[in-house]
Amino acid sequence: MKDLNARLDHLKSLIQEEDFLLGKGLSNEVNIRIFCYGAKEEMAVRYFTEHLKNELLKCKVHIVDLYETLLSICEDKRILARIPQLEERRGKDFLAKQLERSCDAKTFAHKIVEGFGNDKDVLMITGVGKVFPFMRVHSLLNALQEEMNEKPVVVFYPGEFNGHYLKLFNQLKANEYYRAFSIV
């Protein structure tokens, strides 16, 4: 199933199935799935997730944009307004190191879980490419699996996942993450 729209439609059907919501068929592994797509297809995926929020589904979906999460963390730490001046004075490399230190994977995971709520059934993560290199998906998923025990997680990933390695934009060095499953 190569066509992106057909894959997205299939995903919409799949997330509403009881077996998916319960994580059946995953050999007692964590219920984390990766939906890979080409970087050129980013706008179509954004359109899909924006409209998915408003559709009547059999399940309740919580969609998290990692860039919005990063901004929210920076607001919480009261550093958001100072970022442009810090970058201008100290440079982008210094800023990147500061953000990586203050907005680590556990902070992201906690912020995501905090907004999830008990009434939601599925967590969908978008904006992976927008937060690179500050946040890496393999690190976030390692932190999230501690907090998202049984709820399914779907990561929209602009790149490749072969079951063992995540390769962002199909170009960057692959990072190992073997606990997720490819979806659609």
N, C-alpha and C positions, 0 to 999 in steps of 0.2 A: 504494500500500500504506500506508494511514493507520493501521491498528491497530498499536499499539506492540508487542504480543506477537508478532504476525506478522512485524513488522520485525526484532525481536530474534532470532526463530527463523531468519529468512533470513540475518541476520548470522552466526549460529553456523554455518550451512552454508557461507556464503561464505568465512569465514576459513580453512576447511579445504581450499579448492580450491587446486591448484598455481598456477594463473594469478594468484590473489590473492597468494599467498605470494611469488611472483617479481615481482610488480608489473607483469605484462603488461597492455598496453592503456592505459598511462598516458603514452604519448608521451615516454618517457625522463625523466619528472618524478619527484620524490621520492614514495615510497610512503606518503603520509600521507592518511588518510581521516577525515572528520568524520561522526559519527552524531549528528544533531540530534534533540532531543526537547523537549517542554514541561516547564517547571520543575515543574509539578504531577505529572509522571511520574517524578520523581527516585527515589522509593522502589522503583518497579518496576525501574528500571535498576540500582539498587544490588542488588536481589535477584538479578537476572540475572547480574551480574558476580560476586557472591559464589558463586553456584552453578556458574558456568562454571569456576571454579577446580577443582572436584571432578569434572568430567565427563571421560570418556575421549574425547579428540578426536584427530584425525589430526595435529594440530599442538600445540606447547607454547606456552601463552599466559602472558605475564607481565602482571599487572594492577597498576598503580600508582595509588594514591590521592594526589592532590597535597597534601591536607591532612596525611596521614601523612608525606609527603616533607618538607613544611615543618617539622613537628615534629622529624623526624630531623636536618635541617640545623641547627635551633636547638640540638638536643642536641649535635651535633658541635662547634658553636661555643661550647658551654657557656653559652648565654644563656637556655635554656628556663625554668629556675627563676626567673630574674630578671624575666621578662616581666610578670607581674602587678604587681609593685612598681613597675616602670618606667612602666607605664600609669597606675597610681594617682598617682605623683609628677609625671610629665611630661605625661600626657594621651594620648589615643588617636591624635591626629594626629602627635605626635612619634614614638610607637611605630610607626605605619604607615611613616613615612619611614625609620626605622632598619631595619625589616624589609625594606623594598624595597631598601635599600642592601646589606644583608648577605646577603639571600636572593634574588639576582638570577637572571635566566633561565639564565645559564651555570652557576650553582651548581646550580640545579634539574636542568638537562640532564645535568650530570656525575653527580649523585647517581642519577638515573634509569638512565643507561647503566651505571653501576657495578653496579647490582643486576640488570641484564638478563641477563648471562651468555650464553655462546656456544651453550648448549643450547636457548635459547628461539627461537621462530619469529615470534611476534606480540607487540607491545607495545600494551597497552590502557591508556589514561589516563582516570581518573575523578576526581571531586572538583573539577572546574573552578570551580563556584560557591562551594565551601567556601574557596577561597584568594583569591577576589576581595576586595579590590583589590590584594593583595600580589603576585599573579602573574597575568599576562595570557597567554592561550593563544597569541596571535599571537607574542609575544616568546619564549615557551617553544618553540614550533615552529621559529622561526628558529634558535634555539640548538641544538635537537635535530637538525635536518636536517644539521648539520655532523658529528654523532657517530653518527647512525643512518642509515648510507648506504643499505643495501639492504633492511633488515628493515621489514616493514609496521608502521605505527603507526595505531591507531584511537583517536580522541578522542571520548569521550562528552560531548556539548556541550549544556547546557541553554539552548538559544536557537536562533538561525537562522544559517545559512551559505548564502549565495547564489552561492558560487563565487568571490567577491571579498572579501566583508566578513563578519566574525563579529559577531553582535549578541547579547550575553549576556542571558539572560532575556527576549529579544524586546523589551527596553525600553531598555537602556543604549546609549550612543553606539557605533556600529559601528566596529570596528578592521579595517583592511585586512590580509588575508592571502590571497594568491591561489595559493599553491602546493599547497594541499590539494584533495581531491576529496570531494564529498558521497557518502555511502554509504547505501544502502538508504533 
